[in-house]
Amino acid sequence: MVVGRIGETMKFNKYFLFTLILAFVLSIATYSMEKTEVFNIDNEWTISLPEDWQMEGRSPYQQYYSFYPNIPYYSTIKIYNYDIEENQNIGLLEDLKKKYPNSKIQKKKLDLNKIKIKNAEVEAYEYSLDENGTKLYAISYFVLLKGNLLIANFYSISKKETEKMLEYFYSIEKINWIL
């Protein structure tokens, strides 16, 4: 009788230890997952950003939506959404060169498998610029899709932070409205 209770106690201890370890691992995994918020852009696009980011809506004098974190670290995303003619010729690189003539602008490689927008032409360029005496690193993404041009500009004082924000670009999706 005593041997049976010892065996049951050891079995209970193994299950208890396994349950405790599993709960610990799951709590760490849950804690480490970044919580995000989905922002709507003109009821045509969405972008998922960390929940500590804010959106500044487009005003009559602005042509873009601004996104920035609550922490006082200079990182900003500006997103423009334009309706364009189906076969309209757009010089994306030329426009950047005109806007930032003193910047060395280079084509940015993208992981096309991560892009959620299907059947779109996507181009990206990276460069640095000076804004009010502050050096900023920037990546501009251009998405052409059936009568839409989406421009997403990512800026930060840190090149590493700008590269990190690339994951936010991959979260952009086109909203498919079906009437």
C-alpha positions as a Markdown table, in Angstrom:
| # | Residue | x | y | z |
|---|---|---|---|---|
| 1 | Met | 0.0 | 0.0 | 0.0 |
| 2 | Val | 2.8 | 2.4 | 0.9 |
| 3 | Val | 4.7 | 1.6 | -2.4 |
| 4 | Gly | 1.6 | 2.6 | -4.4 |
| 5 | Arg | 1.3 | 6.0 | -2.7 |
| 6 | Ile | 5.0 | 6.7 | -3.3 |
| 7 | Gly | 4.5 | 5.9 | -7.0 |
| 8 | Glu | 1.4 | 8.1 | -7.2 |
| 9 | Thr | 3.3 | 10.9 | -5.4 |
| 10 | Met | 6.2 | 10.8 | -7.9 |
| 11 | Lys | 3.8 | 10.7 | -10.8 |
| 12 | Phe | 2.0 | 13.7 | -9.4 |
| 13 | Asn | 5.3 | 15.6 | -8.9 |
| 14 | Lys | 6.3 | 14.9 | -12.5 |
| 15 | Tyr | 3.0 | 16.2 | -13.8 |
| 16 | Phe | 3.2 | 19.2 | -11.5 |
| 17 | Leu | 6.7 | 20.0 | -12.6 |
| 18 | Phe | 5.8 | 19.7 | -16.2 |
| 19 | Thr | 2.8 | 21.9 | -15.8 |
| 20 | Leu | 4.8 | 24.5 | -13.9 |
| 21 | Ile | 7.5 | 24.6 | -16.7 |
| 22 | Leu | 4.9 | 24.8 | -19.4 |
| 23 | Ala | 3.1 | 27.7 | -17.7 |
| 24 | Phe | 6.5 | 29.5 | -17.3 |
| 25 | Val | 7.4 | 29.0 | -21.0 |
| 26 | Leu | 4.0 | 30.2 | -22.2 |
| 27 | Ser | 4.0 | 33.3 | -19.9 |
| 28 | Ile | 7.4 | 34.3 | -21.3 |
| 29 | Ala | 6.3 | 33.7 | -24.9 |
| 30 | Thr | 3.1 | 35.8 | -24.3 |
| 31 | Tyr | 5.1 | 38.6 | -22.6 |
| 32 | Ser | 7.7 | 38.8 | -25.4 |
| 33 | Met | 5.0 | 39.1 | -28.2 |
| 34 | Glu | 4.7 | 42.7 | -29.1 |
| 35 | Lys | 1.1 | 43.9 | -29.0 |
| 36 | Thr | 0.0 | 45.8 | -32.1 |
| 37 | Glu | -2.7 | 48.1 | -33.2 |
| 38 | Val | -4.1 | 48.2 | -36.8 |
| 39 | Phe | -4.5 | 51.7 | -38.3 |
| 40 | Asn | -6.8 | 52.4 | -41.2 |
| 41 | Ile | -5.7 | 54.7 | -44.0 |
| 42 | Asp | -8.5 | 56.2 | -46.2 |
| 43 | Asn | -10.5 | 53.0 | -45.8 |
| 44 | Glu | -8.2 | 51.5 | -48.4 |
| 45 | Trp | -5.1 | 50.3 | -46.5 |
| 46 | Thr | -4.1 | 49.1 | -43.1 |
| 47 | Ile | -0.8 | 49.1 | -41.2 |
| 48 | Ser | -0.1 | 47.2 | -38.0 |
| 49 | Leu | 2.1 | 49.1 | -35.5 |
| 50 | Pro | 3.1 | 48.5 | -31.9 |
| 51 | Glu | 0.4 | 49.7 | -29.5 |
| 52 | Asp | 2.6 | 52.5 | -28.2 |
| 53 | Trp | 2.4 | 54.2 | -31.6 |
| 54 | Gln | -0.1 | 57.0 | -32.4 |
| 55 | Met | -1.7 | 58.1 | -35.6 |
| 56 | Glu | -2.1 | 61.8 | -36.6 |
| 57 | Gly | -4.9 | 61.9 | -39.1 |
| 58 | Arg | -4.7 | 63.7 | -42.4 |
| 59 | Ser | -5.7 | 67.3 | -42.2 |
| 60 | Pro | -6.8 | 69.6 | -45.0 |
| 61 | Tyr | -3.3 | 71.1 | -45.3 |
| 62 | Gln | -1.5 | 67.7 | -45.0 |
| 63 | Gln | -1.5 | 65.0 | -47.7 |
| 64 | Tyr | -0.3 | 62.3 | -45.5 |
| 65 | Tyr | -0.9 | 60.4 | -42.3 |
| 66 | Ser | 1.8 | 60.5 | -39.6 |
| 67 | Phe | 2.6 | 57.7 | -37.2 |
| 68 | Tyr | 5.0 | 58.0 | -34.3 |
| 69 | Pro | 5.8 | 56.2 | -31.0 |
| 70 | Asn | 4.9 | 57.6 | -27.6 |
| 71 | Ile | 8.5 | 57.4 | -26.5 |
| 72 | Pro | 10.7 | 60.5 | -27.1 |
| 73 | Tyr | 12.8 | 58.9 | -29.8 |
| 74 | Tyr | 12.7 | 60.4 | -33.3 |
| 75 | Ser | 11.0 | 57.8 | -35.5 |
| 76 | Thr | 8.2 | 58.7 | -37.9 |
| 77 | Ile | 6.2 | 57.1 | -40.6 |
| 78 | Lys | 4.4 | 59.2 | -43.2 |
| 79 | Ile | 1.9 | 57.5 | -45.5 |
| 80 | Tyr | 0.4 | 59.0 | -48.7 |
| 81 | Asn | -2.4 | 57.5 | -50.7 |
| 82 | Tyr | -3.1 | 58.7 | -54.2 |
| 83 | Asp | -5.6 | 57.7 | -56.9 |
| 84 | Ile | -3.8 | 57.6 | -60.2 |
| 85 | Glu | -4.5 | 56.9 | -63.8 |
| 86 | Glu | -4.0 | 53.2 | -64.7 |
| 87 | Asn | -1.1 | 53.9 | -67.2 |
| 88 | Gln | 0.2 | 57.1 | -65.6 |
| 89 | Asn | 4.0 | 57.3 | -65.9 |
| 90 | Ile | 5.5 | 58.1 | -62.5 |
| 91 | Gly | 9.2 | 58.8 | -61.9 |
| 92 | Leu | 9.5 | 57.7 | -58.3 |
| 93 | Leu | 13.3 | 57.8 | -58.2 |
| 94 | Glu | 13.4 | 61.1 | -60.1 |
| 95 | Asp | 10.9 | 62.7 | -57.6 |
| 96 | Leu | 13.1 | 61.6 | -54.7 |
| 97 | Lys | 16.2 | 63.1 | -56.3 |
| 98 | Lys | 14.4 | 66.4 | -56.9 |
| 99 | Lys | 13.2 | 66.5 | -53.3 |
| 100 | Tyr | 16.6 | 65.5 | -51.7 |
| 101 | Pro | 19.3 | 66.7 | -54.2 |
| 102 | Asn | 22.1 | 66.3 | -51.7 |
| 103 | Ser | 21.2 | 62.8 | -50.7 |
| 104 | Lys | 22.8 | 59.6 | -52.0 |
| 105 | Ile | 19.7 | 57.6 | -52.9 |
| 106 | Gln | 20.1 | 53.8 | -53.3 |
| 107 | Lys | 17.6 | 51.1 | -54.3 |
| 108 | Lys | 16.6 | 49.0 | -51.3 |
| 109 | Lys | 16.2 | 45.3 | -51.6 |
| 110 | Leu | 12.9 | 43.8 | -50.2 |
| 111 | Asp | 11.8 | 40.4 | -49.3 |
| 112 | Leu | 8.9 | 40.1 | -51.7 |
| 113 | Asn | 7.6 | 37.0 | -49.9 |
| 114 | Lys | 6.8 | 39.1 | -46.8 |
| 115 | Ile | 4.8 | 41.7 | -48.7 |
| 116 | Lys | 1.1 | 41.1 | -48.1 |
| 117 | Ile | -0.1 | 43.2 | -51.0 |
| 118 | Lys | -0.5 | 41.0 | -54.0 |
| 119 | Asn | -0.2 | 41.9 | -57.7 |
| 120 | Ala | 1.5 | 45.2 | -56.9 |
| 121 | Glu | 4.7 | 46.8 | -58.2 |
| 122 | Val | 6.9 | 47.7 | -55.2 |
| 123 | Glu | 10.0 | 49.8 | -55.2 |
| 124 | Ala | 12.1 | 51.0 | -52.2 |
| 125 | Tyr | 14.9 | 53.5 | -51.8 |
| 126 | Glu | 17.1 | 54.4 | -48.8 |
| 127 | Tyr | 18.9 | 57.6 | -48.2 |
| 128 | Ser | 19.8 | 60.1 | -45.5 |
| 129 | Leu | 18.7 | 63.7 | -45.2 |
| 130 | Asp | 19.1 | 66.7 | -42.9 |
| 131 | Glu | 16.0 | 68.1 | -41.3 |
| 132 | Asn | 16.5 | 71.2 | -39.2 |
| 133 | Gly | 20.1 | 70.2 | -38.4 |
| 134 | Thr | 19.3 | 66.6 | -37.5 |
| 135 | Lys | 20.6 | 63.8 | -39.7 |
| 136 | Leu | 17.8 | 61.3 | -40.5 |
| 137 | Tyr | 17.9 | 58.0 | -42.2 |
| 138 | Ala | 15.0 | 57.2 | -44.5 |
| 139 | Ile | 13.5 | 54.5 | -46.5 |
| 140 | Ser | 10.7 | 55.3 | -49.0 |
| 141 | Tyr | 8.4 | 52.5 | -50.3 |
| 142 | Phe | 6.3 | 52.9 | -53.4 |
| 143 | Val | 3.4 | 50.5 | -54.0 |
| 144 | Leu | 1.6 | 50.7 | -57.4 |
| 145 | Leu | -1.7 | 48.8 | -57.5 |
| 146 | Lys | -4.5 | 49.3 | -60.1 |
| 147 | Gly | -5.1 | 53.0 | -59.9 |
| 148 | Asn | -3.5 | 53.4 | -56.4 |
| 149 | Leu | -0.1 | 54.7 | -55.4 |
| 150 | Leu | 0.8 | 54.2 | -51.8 |
| 151 | Ile | 4.0 | 55.9 | -50.5 |
| 152 | Ala | 5.3 | 55.0 | -47.1 |
| 153 | Asn | 8.2 | 57.0 | -45.8 |
| 154 | Phe | 10.0 | 55.7 | -42.7 |
| 155 | Tyr | 12.4 | 58.2 | -40.9 |
| 156 | Ser | 14.6 | 57.8 | -37.8 |
| 157 | Ile | 17.7 | 59.3 | -36.3 |
| 158 | Ser | 19.0 | 55.8 | -36.1 |
| 159 | Lys | 19.8 | 53.7 | -39.2 |
| 160 | Lys | 19.2 | 50.6 | -37.2 |
| 161 | Glu | 15.8 | 51.8 | -36.1 |
| 162 | Thr | 14.9 | 52.7 | -39.7 |
| 163 | Glu | 15.8 | 49.1 | -40.7 |
| 164 | Lys | 13.7 | 47.7 | -37.8 |
| 165 | Met | 10.7 | 49.6 | -39.1 |
| 166 | Leu | 10.9 | 47.6 | -42.3 |
| 167 | Glu | 8.7 | 45.0 | -40.5 |
| 168 | Tyr | 6.0 | 47.6 | -40.3 |
| 169 | Phe | 6.0 | 48.0 | -44.0 |
| 170 | Tyr | 5.5 | 44.3 | -44.4 |
| 171 | Ser | 2.3 | 44.6 | -42.3 |
| 172 | Ile | 0.6 | 47.0 | -44.8 |
| 173 | Glu | -2.5 | 45.4 | -46.4 |
| 174 | Lys | -5.0 | 46.6 | -49.0 |
| 175 | Ile | -8.5 | 46.5 | -47.8 |
| 176 | Asn | -10.8 | 44.7 | -50.3 |
| 177 | Trp | -14.2 | 46.2 | -50.2 |
| 178 | Ile | -16.9 | 44.0 | -51.7 |
| 179 | Leu | -20.2 | 45.6 | -52.2 |
